[in-house]
Amino acid sequence: MPNHADTLRGAPVLVPKGPDLGLFGPLGLREPAVYGTGTLADIEELRRTVAAARGLHADCRQSNHEGVLTDAVHEARTVHRGIVINPAGYSHTSVALRDALAAAGLPVVEVHLSDIHRREAFRHHSHVPAVADTVICGAGAHGDAMALTHLAQLLEENR
């Protein structure tokens, strides 16, 4: 089996995170029982490390603004090879972000820190799975590592 790092050679992938995910901190500013106490910087370092080990370059972004995330996905069409997205609350509300992901024409992996299906009923529906290749939820920060590993596999298969 070929080594992903050799065959993908720094391929850029967009890794956006949605609203409120900037509230992660060592004090557990946002529901530490659900999201843990790691920082967004910790998660982004994990993403970059895992991506690099698989021959990818993780372009990590976080925004509380739907339009900023949608613009990033539009940009990805010409710059990136795939997308690992945690749309956070926008997964349940943003048809615009879902449509941008569909129009990008790239492999997409949706990831959530928590298991959205074991939370409040309004979180059970996401618009993203209809346009995503895979959904990973409930694995905490490790879910990002799983998502990037899977995206690398998808990119390798679609070479």
ZIMOQUI-V465874 format. One record per helix or strand of 3 or more residues. SS is the DSSP state (helix for helix, strand for strand). FROM is the first residue (numbers start at 1). TO is the last residue. If there is no record, write none. Layout:
# ZIMOQUI-V465874
ss=SS from=FROM to=TO
ss=SS from=FROM to=TO
This chain:
# ZIMOQUI-V465874
ss=helix from=4 to=8
ss=strand from=11 to=17
ss=helix from=21 to=23
ss=helix from=32 to=35
ss=helix from=40 to=53
ss=strand from=56 to=62
ss=helix from=66 to=79
ss=strand from=82 to=86
ss=helix from=90 to=93
ss=helix from=95 to=104
ss=strand from=107 to=112
ss=helix from=116 to=118
ss=helix from=121 to=123
ss=helix from=129 to=131
ss=strand from=134 to=137
ss=helix from=142 to=157
